[in-house]
């Protein structure tokens, strides 16, 4: 009786729409103003879930935690205040859920929500547009064609900005900056950054299309910080090969596009500049430590030997940090040890030798989780990274010098180019030439993929420096067991709709990753296969996946979805899932992505 009187008084005197609800979720009383929320003659005895779409436990939790709930009705937004009827509840933590009565108040917050919506829509983001390989686009063209191509690209970007009513400034021939709103951003994401495809439709005098890289910064404390985010995003887009848009906010990166292979740069000027800068750093350092990624391959080791030669020519103590490696690297490491010329040491030995003015050079890797020794990197002030992989979000911190070119076939190719400018050809030993050529051949699948003009020029220089193809071929030989494992992996292949091939390699050995990659390469030779994914367990029982593509399917994006990465045509990942399960997930993901593109 007493509770009923309180309900009646609340309903009568409340200045806002109000109703009371019993433990069963039924409305027991409501005032006249409730008609502003629910357009009914009366809502008494109605179920509150049917009226609001909110379940009774959610109302009780909101009352216990004193937090509001929100609903939209009649083109308006209402904030629901939830409280217990105080006569029934002495302590919030002693609520009797069987007999509780809730008091719900509805406050019209439509104006505030609209203001918040307008604020969100009008938030300013900074957007940078870079014309990839602009110098290569106009090289060799007539002055008239150069003006024509430049004008068409400029018109495309300015019209795009005009459609968004965005401010646009052209800083250099190849770089534009736009100020856009959040509403503009949502529109271009919905449009899937169609400007990337429109740029490729522009006719040029080259054998590659016009591609753009876009960096968008959002969520900065001020415009300066947002602009820094945009620059970071653009650097990421360029580091991943261009022809894509990257969005950076305070916490994460998002990626769009990236369907075109990186275009090889015709000018080797950067190799010369980086080479001389690296020699200068070596001259300023007391010791040079060289390392690659864990479980190194021939490209990683060959690049390490090339850097070692530069360090010795600079007159510095040099050390190659080498941990565990698989059998495919055994012959080349044995040759290096037998030469008795190279200081190949363990992580423990490196940590005991490091000094304040030591220099660490990381090759064929740029991610902290993959390097041979993060502890050694943390001990020094000078760090150099030379890598050919597409840039990932987590990069090694505090880099003094960075040379990351995703167009390059391999780290060995990049270092071979630098060697040409900083050492005499005769200074490079036959072993070093063999190792770097083997590295190039490994990452290009013997010049079958990602091999550009500069790749062959680097290989030619190494051949003139003494590389012996018969020795290099020996490095690629498999023993009988590995050959049988590879053959079994090829025989077990399954072909799916969309040109997807998968296989599982049996056995848990240190060579699983190598066998996977070889099987994945072979599967691409099957007619109709566009991409291959091969999985198997390594010696630690972890599933490793190798992915290969002819170019129409971006395996880098696919492997990134599963925690890995790599290149558009060559990528990989590791997983705790069984090989069968991870491959099933990969196939479903790829087929869903292909379906979206139709």
C-alpha positions, -999 to 999 in steps of 0.1 A, spaced: 0 0 0 28 24 10 47 16 -22 17 22 -43 13 57 -28 49 66 -36 45 54 -71 14 76 -75 31 106 -61 62 102 -83 41 98 -114 20 128 -105 47 153 -96 76 143 -120 85 171 -144 98 145 -169 83 114 -185 83 87 -158 72 52 -153 76 24 -127 83 -12 -135 80 -43 -113 103 -72 -111 86 -90 -139 93 -61 -163 57 -48 -164 49 -11 -163 29 -5 -131 24 33 -134 32 61 -158 26 99 -159 10 118 -187 43 130 -200 53 95 -210 33 101 -241 62 122 -253 82 90 -254 57 63 -264 28 72 -287 2 50 -270 -30 57 -251 -14 41 -220 15 19 -213 5 4 -179 8 -34 -180 30 -32 -211 63 -51 -211 92 -27 -207 114 -48 -231 87 -46 -258 86 -8 -253 123 -1 -252 142 -31 -265 161 -32 -233 160 -63 -210 151 -61 -173 186 -73 -161 201 -43 -180 178 -19 -162 187 -34 -128 224 -33 -136 221 4 -147 203 12 -114 230 -7 -94 259 11 -112 241 44 -115 246 46 -152 222 59 -179 207 40 -208 196 55 -241 168 49 -266 156 66 -297 119 71 -302 99 95 -324 131 109 -340 143 119 -306 169 105 -282 161 99 -245 184 92 -216 169 67 -192 176 72 -155 172 40 -136 167 40 -98 152 16 -72 122 26 -52 140 37 -20 113 24 3 121 -11 -9 159 -10 -9 180 -2 22 213 -11 5 220 -14 -32 239 -47 -27 209 -62 -9 184 -58 -37 156 -84 -37 153 -90 -75 120 -109 -69 101 -79 -56 120 -48 -67 104 -18 -83 123 4 -107 117 40 -114 126 50 -150 128 87 -160 132 97 -197 151 129 -204 151 143 -240 188 147 -250 181 151 -288 197 185 -290 228 174 -272 231 143 -293 227 162 -325 253 187 -313 277 158 -305 269 143 -339 277 176 -356 309 179 -337 320 144 -347 310 150 -383 330 182 -384 362 170 -367 392 178 -389 415 151 -401 447 157 -421 452 137 -453 485 135 -473 485 122 -509 518 111 -525 523 103 -562 544 72 -561 575 71 -583 567 105 -598 602 108 -612 600 74 -629 566 84 -644 579 114 -662 614 101 -670 620 98 -707 588 116 -716 586 147 -737 580 181 -720 545 183 -734 536 147 -722 552 155 -688 529 185 -684 499 166 -696 504 136 -672 511 160 -643 480 180 -651 457 150 -652 470 137 -619 467 172 -604 431 175 -617 422 141 -603 434 150 -568 419 186 -568 385 174 -581 385 147 -553 392 175 -528 365 197 -543 339 170 -541 346 168 -503 348 207 -501 382 201 -485 412 224 -483 440 212 -506 477 224 -508 503 211 -531 537 211 -513 558 195 -540 553 180 -575 544 147 -559 528 157 -525 495 172 -516 479 179 -482 441 180 -476 421 190 -445 389 169 -444 361 162 -419 351 130 -403 320 129 -426 343 132 -456 364 103 -442 334 81 -438 324 88 -474 358 79 -488 360 47 -467 326 37 -479 338 45 -515 368 22 -508 392 50 -517 382 48 -554 407 75 -562 434 48 -560 418 30 -589 410 61 -609 447 71 -607 457 39 -625 434 48 -654 456 77 -663 476 69 -694 514 72 -691 544 65 -713 557 38 -688 549 2 -684 535 7 -649 504 27 -638 501 59 -618 497 49 -581 490 70 -551 498 66 -514 475 82 -489 481 89 -452 453 100 -429 458 113 -394 430 115 -369 424 118 -332 454 141 -323 452 165 -294 456 193 -318 461 199 -356 499 196 -353 497 161 -337 470 151 -362 493 162 -390 521 141 -375 498 111 -375 491 117 -412 529 117 -419 533 85 -400 504 69 -419 520 81 -452 554 67 -442 536 34 -434 519 34 -468 551 40 -486 570 15 -465 544 -11 -475 549 -5 -512 525 23 -520 492 22 -539 472 22 -507 457 43 -480 468 40 -443 448 57 -415 464 63 -381 448 73 -349 461 74 -314 463 36 -311 461 18 -344 467 17 -381 441 7 -407 448 -3 -443 430 1 -476 441 -8 -511 476 -21 -518 468 -42 -549 497 -31 -571 532 -44 -569 558 -18 -558 574 -2 -587 612 -5 -590 630 28 -588 653 35 -617 676 58 -598 702 42 -576 711 75 -559 695 65 -526 717 33 -525 748 55 -528 736 80 -502 727 52 -477 759 34 -484 781 64 -476 760 73 -446 764 37 -433 802 39 -438 802 72 -419 784 56 -390 808 27 -390 837 50 -389 822 67 -358 817 34 -340 841 11 -321 824 -22 -329 798 -33 -354 773 -61 -346 752 -75 -374 721 -96 -370 690 -107 -388 658 -124 -379 654 -156 -358 658 -188 -379 677 -169 -406 676 -179 -442 702 -174 -470 691 -139 -478 695 -129 -441 729 -145 -438 741 -133 -472 731 -97 -464 750 -101 -430 782 -111 -449 778 -81 -472 775 -57 -442 805 -75 -426 826 -67 -456 817 -30 -454 826 -30 -417 860 -46 -424 867 -21 -452 859 6 -427 886 -9 -404 861 -18 -376 857 -49 -354 827 -67 -368 806 -96 -355 777 -116 -370 752 -126 -344 738 -161 -353 715 -182 -332 696 -214 -343 693 -220 -380 679 -248 -402 697 -273 -424 693 -252 -455 718 -227 -441 742 -254 -428 764 -255 -459 769 -218 -463 775 -213 -425 800 -241 -426 818 -225 -455 819 -192 -436 833 -208 -405 859 -228 -425 871 -195 -441 882 -185 -406 876 -149 -416 843 -141 -400 835 -135 -363 802 -155 -360 791 -153 -323 762 -161 -300 740 -136 -283 757 -141 -249 791 -134 -265 777 -103 -282 763 -89 -249 797 -94 -233 815 -74 -261 791 -45 -266 803 -10 -258 788 25 -256 799 34 -291 789 1 -307 767 0 -338 740 -26 -344 729 -33 -380 697 -53 -385 692 -69 -420 662 -85 -436 640 -76 -406 625 -46 -388 602 -60 -362 612 -63 -325 595 -97 -321 615 -112 -349 651 -100 -344 678 -123 -331 685 -102 -300 664 -73 -288 685 -71 -256 716 -62 -277 696 -35 -295 685 -20 -262 722 -18 -251 733 6 -279 725 41 -290 731 35 -328 708 13 -348 706 8 -386 679 -12 -403 682 -25 -439 651 -44 -450 630 -52 -481 598 -63 -464 567 -41 -463 567 -20 -432 547 -34 -402 532 -14 -374 557 -25 -348 591 -13 -360 624 -13 -341 626 19 -321 652 47 -322 667 39 -356 697 61 -365 695 51 -402 668 32 -420 668 18 -455 635 0 -462 626 -5 -498 597 -29 -504 603 -29 -542 636 -47 -537 637 -85 -542 658 -91 -511 681 -75 -485 710 -90 -504 700 -69 -534 699 -37 -514 733 -44 -498 749 -54 -531 739 -20 -545 755 -2 -515 787 -23 -518 792 -10 -554 796 25 -541 816 20 -510 841 -9 -516 862 -21 -544 848 -51 -563 879 -71 -556 874 -66 -519 843 -88 -519 852 -124 -514 839 -153 -535 820 -166 -504 803 -132 -499 793 -130 -535 780 -165 -535 760 -159 -503 744 -127 -515 735 -142 -549 720 -172 -530 700 -147 -509 686 -130 -541 678 -163 -557 660 -176 -526 637 -146 -523 629 -144 -560 624 -182 -562 653 -182 -586 643 -150 -604 607 -162 -610 590 -135 -588 598 -100 -577 629 -98 -599 633 -64 -615 660 -48 -637 680 -38 -606 678 -74 -593 695 -87 -624 720 -59 -623 729 -68 -587 732 -105 -596 754 -95 -626 777 -75 -603 780 -104 -579 788 -127 -608 816 -104 -618 828 -102 -582 833 -140 -583 800 -156 -575 799 -193 -588 765 -206 -598 776 -242 -593 784 -234 -556 752 -215 -552 732 -244 -566 748 -266 -540 734 -244 -513 699 -252 -526 702 -289 -527 679 -310 -504 686 -343 -488 664 -373 -496 642 -369 -466 634 -333 -473 628 -340 -510 603 -367 -500 586 -344 -475 582 -318 -502 569 -343 -527 543 -355 -501 532 -319 -494 526 -313 -532 507 -346 -535 485 -336 -505 474 -304 -521 438 -294 -523 424 -269 -549 395 -246 -539 372 -223 -559 389 -189 -566 423 -204 -574 433 -212 -539 456 -242 -532 464 -255 -497 485 -283 -483 498 -297 -450 534 -308 -445 538 -335 -419 566 -339 -394 577 -314 -367 612 -303 -377 633 -271 -378 630 -273 -416 592 -272 -417 591 -235 -427 615 -241 -456 595 -271 -468 563 -252 -465 577 -223 -487 590 -247 -513 557 -266 -515 538 -232 -517 561 -221 -546 555 -254 -565 517 -252 -561 518 -219 -580 529 -238 -611 495 -256 -613 472 -241 -639 444 -221 -623 461 -216 -590 464 -179 -580 475 -183 -544 488 -211 -522 489 -217 -485 509 -244 -469 510 -252 -432 529 -275 -409 543 -277 -373 578 -267 -365 601 -284 -340 585 -263 -312 550 -277 -321 538 -243 -335 520 -241 -368 538 -221 -394 521 -210 -426 538 -201 -459 517 -181 -485 525 -174 -521 506 -155 -548 509 -147 -585 498 -112 -578 460 -111 -580 456 -121 -544 475 -101 -518 488 -127 -494 504 -101 -472 470 -87 -461 457 -122 -456 487 -133 -434 485 -100 -414 449 -110 -405 464 -141 -389 492 -123 -371 518 -126 -398 530 -104 -427 554 -102 -456 550 -91 -492 521 -90 -516 533 -122 -533 552 -138 -504 541 -139 -468 538 -161 -437 524 -164 -402 526 -185 -370 497 -199 -350 489 -220 -320 460 -236 -340 464 -270 -357 475 -268 -394 441 -281 -406 421 -255 -386 443 -225 -396 441 -235 -433 403 -238 -430 401 -203 -416 425 -190 -443 403 -204 -471 371 -190 -456 387 -156 -452 401 -155 -487 368 -166 -503 349 -140 -483 373 -113 -495 370 -125 -531 332 -124 -528 333 -88 -515 352 -78 -546 326 -92 -570 
